[in-house]
Amino acid sequence: MLKIAAIGLGSRTTEYLTIMRLLRKKEVEITALCDIAPQALKDIGERFNVPESRRFPNAEALFAQGKIADGLIIGTQDATHVEIAKPAIELGYDILMEKPISGDYAQCAALAEQAKAKDVRIVVCHVLRYHSYYGKIKELIRSGEIGRLVTINHTENIGYFHFAHSYVRGDWKIEAESTPALLAKCCHDIDLIQWFFDEKPALSVSSIGSLEYFRRENAPAGATEFCLGGCAAKKSCPYDAEYHYITSPLYKSTFVKFKKRRLTGKAKANKADVYEVLRDGPFGRCVFLNDNDVCDNQTVSIDFGDGQTALHTMTAFSQKCCRKSHFMGTKGELLCNHNDLVLNVFGKGRRSLGLKLALPGHGNGDVGLVLRFLNVLSGKAEDTRDVTFIEQTLPSHAIIAAAEISRKRNGERIHMDDFYASGY
Ligand SMILES: NC(=O)c1ccc[n+]([C@@H]2O[C@H](COP(=O)([O-])OP(=O)(O)OC[C@H]3O[C@@H](n4cnc5c(N)ncnc54)[C@H](O)[C@@H]3O)[C@@H](O)[C@H]2O)c1
């Protein structure tokens, strides 16, 4: 039986524990849980039948028990991953760590070194690598069907609704308190790009981007600090909090249902609870009169050498949350538009592969990640070349760190050799 402990019992960890219980019930025992929020500890403890004696109010209390599981999930918010991981590594825990590792590349590199020295494996939750849609793309590129891959043009359409929720009102709105939006949202995308180029190190990176729209000067006439505070533009504003969280048809969708707990802190919140927090809480704030500072649009151009390049775009300005990409090879191309995957081999015509990227929700990527992590723990990971171990993840974190330096220098091209030599 594999023993699993978890720190940070929010939406991600709950998803992973649920997958373990549904698909590996006979092989996995959830032995210890930890969260600083007493309600989350109680709810998740009860849901997964973990006795009170194995529920811990902070990481120190859990670590004081020594090593009491084979694997540890770290599912807390971005800024805490490294500090929690350090003592866990010392105790010898193999770790499933939420992305990003850290917004500070030096910390990422030091953590990888520490894990190597202690012979501990850290798998970073780049769930999209485990999604069958991206798995198929990787397989097609590897097979040489489109010849030699020359360029990737990839766009992360965050969705206006999702951007407002997470990056204007939510946990990732202030860079100093979390991470740049490029790291929080697009470390998956840059990881994928790196992976499609066979984890080849990038030579140089440049980036431009800004917080273009969600700013004070763009507030409509008569806007108030809270949408429910008598805003004159309420009816016409697509970002009205009451519309987003209560009256929109999306309210019934999984996305909003799922966010109700995050909004109210209650496991079973009703409409009145949501109204209460929207009146003067962060999710009721006007998206223009707020204290957010992360970019709402950014592009990154990456030179992998030997003529291989990638262009990544992150944007808040889309109706849907969806990723689209175009892979251009010497003998063909792949067009990935979220609802389809089309292969054009030059001279041979167009073929739809009938695959959908069923996002949001990561589709089957979450399941693939969890099963792979369990296989790593039990020694069953047959082919580990595509597992997102921390070593595989460092280059994409470095590209993003370099992109942020470039953005702050108006797009100056940053040579990765200089980036590494400068101590980041
Ligand atoms: N892999 C993905 O695709 C993906 C998707 C979304 C979020 N994430 C990442 O997952 C992480 C968690 O996100 P979430 O949406 O589940 O967050 P969440 O806010 O739902 O849950 C975080 C939990 O951690 C607890 N916590 C915070 N600090 C703690 C500490 N020091 N010790 C113990 N518990 C602590 C909180 O009380 C909360 O219950 C973040 O780093 C986020 O960026 C990854």
The ligand as an ORCA input file, in Angstrom:
! r2SCAN-3c Opt
* xyz 0 1
  N      -1.561     22.139    -12.077
  C      -2.470     23.002    -12.453
  O      -2.919     22.981    -13.578
  C      -2.962     24.039    -11.493
  C      -4.207     24.644    -11.670
  C      -4.619     25.587    -10.722
  C      -3.785     25.917     -9.673
  N      -2.561     25.327     -9.563
  C      -1.651     25.632     -8.447
  O      -2.024     24.800     -7.360
  C      -1.736     25.464     -6.123
  C      -2.982     25.406     -5.257
  O      -4.049     26.003     -5.953
  P      -5.565     25.782     -5.473
  O      -6.410     26.448     -6.492
  O      -5.780     24.357     -5.114
  O      -5.536     26.677     -4.150
  P      -6.599     26.751     -2.968
  O      -6.567     28.156     -2.500
  O      -7.889     26.133     -3.403
  O      -5.946     25.781     -1.866
  C      -4.777     26.054     -1.170
  C      -4.938     25.467      0.229
  O      -3.695     25.564      0.899
  C      -3.929     25.974      2.244
  N      -2.689     26.583      2.716
  C      -2.178     27.793      2.376
  N      -0.992     27.989      2.969
  C      -0.732     26.868      3.678
  C       0.353     26.460      4.500
  N       1.420     27.245      4.698
  N       0.293     25.243      5.073
  C      -0.777     24.424      4.889
  N      -1.851     24.765      4.144
  C      -1.819     25.973      3.532
  C      -5.111     26.895      2.156
  O      -5.768     27.032      3.381
  C      -5.967     26.187      1.088
  O      -6.858     25.255      1.675
  C      -1.265     26.858     -6.485
  O       0.137     26.900     -6.446
  C      -1.738     27.044     -7.927
  O      -0.933     27.916     -8.682
  C      -2.161     24.388    -10.427
*
